[in-house]
Amino acid sequence: MSIRRKLAATVATGAFVVVGLATAIPAASAAEGDGNCTSNDAGAGGDLCLYFNSYEAGARFNDPYTDNYAGWVFKAWTSGTAGGSNGAGVAVKNNAASVQNWDTVLTGYVYYNSNQQGLKQGFSAFTAGNLVSGLKNNNASQGW
């Protein structure tokens, strides 16, 4: 086989692998932001689950990553006899009232400003609670 053919075969195989990985990545993170909180979201660990209302009620948003909330919206959800739709479609940024941490190990933090800056409140693994008055409806990002 000529060097040109070997190179072409290598490039074609590499392109196939890259395309395969590129299409696999969105599927792996597709659960982020769907409102279905879990302790293993797409293999990335547990979600930090934000609720539109106090006491873990209303529509919710789930995210296992350190992230900013701009561009995300709350989703209606149901699970058994529980669920919530109040606030569905509303922006997550500056509209959350309570949080539930679904991670099995890490403490999740909600921050007042984007990029994990300013006032923050932590939620230990598998705990939940209302955001403090300085963060209730004043939330812009999260981190672990």
N, C-alpha and C positions, 0 to 999 in steps of 0.2 A: 504494500500500500504506500502510495507516495506521501511525502510530508504534507502536501496540500490537503490530501484526503484525510489524513489523520487529524490535522488541525481543524478541518471542517467538521469532522465527527465529534471532536472534543468540544468545539464551540456549540454545536447543536445539542449535545448532551448537557452542557453547562446551561444553555438557554432553557432547556426543558426543566432542569432542576430549579433554576431561578423562577421560572413561571410557576412551577408547582408550589414552591415556597410562598411566592407572592399571593397565590390564590388561597393557600392554607392559612395565612396570617389573619385575614379578616374573619374567617370562619371560627378561628380560635378565640377571637375577642368579641364575637358577635353578641355574647350575653351581656356585655357591659352596657348599662343604661336601659335595660329592658324591663326593669321593675321587679325582676325575680331574684331576690336576695338569696345567696347561697354561701356555704363555707368553702366552696371550691369553684370559683368562677373562672372557667376556661383555663384551669391549671395555674392561675395566678394567685391563689390564696382566697381568703374570704372577702366578702364585700363590706364596704362601709355603706350602710343603707340609710339614706336621708328620707324623712317623711315630711309631707306638706303640713300636717297638723301635729300638735303636741301629743304625747303619749303613744307614739308610733302609730298614728292613724292617718287616713287619707292616702292619696297617691304617693308613690315612692320612687326613688332613684337609687340604683346600685352601681358601685364602682370599686374594683379591687386594686386600683392603681393610685399613685400620687398624681393628682390631676387638678385642673381648674374647672369650675362649674359652668363657665360661659358656654352657651350653645347647647346645653343639655336641658331636657324637660322632664317633669315628673310623669310617671306612667301609672295608669290604673292597674290594679292587681287583684288576684283572688287565690286563695290557698285554703282548701277545706271550707270551713265556715267563716274564715276571716277574709278581709279584703278592704280595699278603699279606692275611691275614684275622685274624691274631693281634691281639686288641684291638678288633675290630669291635664297635661298640655301646658302647664305654667312653667316658666323658666326655673331651674333649680337655684341659680345664683340669686342670693338675697331673698329666698322664699322658703327655706327649711325651718321647721320648728322642733323636730326631734330626730334622734339618730339611734341606730342599732348597729353594733359591730358584729359581723358574722365571722370574722377571722378567728382561728383557733389559738393563735399565739400573740399576734401584734396588737399594740394599742393604735387605734386610728384617731387622727386629729382633724378637726374642722377649724378652718382659719377665716378670719374676718376679711383678709385681702387675698388677691390672686397670688400665685407662686409661693404659697405657704408662708405668708407674712402676716404680722399683726397678732391681735388677740387670738388665742386658740383654746380649744377645749378637747380633752382627750377622753376616749372611751376604750376601756380595757377589752380584751378578747371576750366575746359573748356577753357584753353588757349593753344596756340601752338607757336612754334618758332624754330629757328635754334639753335643748340648747339654753345656755345662760342668756340673760337679757341682752347682753352686748353682742351676742351672735345670732339670736333668734331673728330670722328674716334679714340677717346681715352676714351671710356666708358666701365666700367666693372660691375656696379651694380646700383640698384635703391632702393629708399625707400620712405616712406610717412611721 
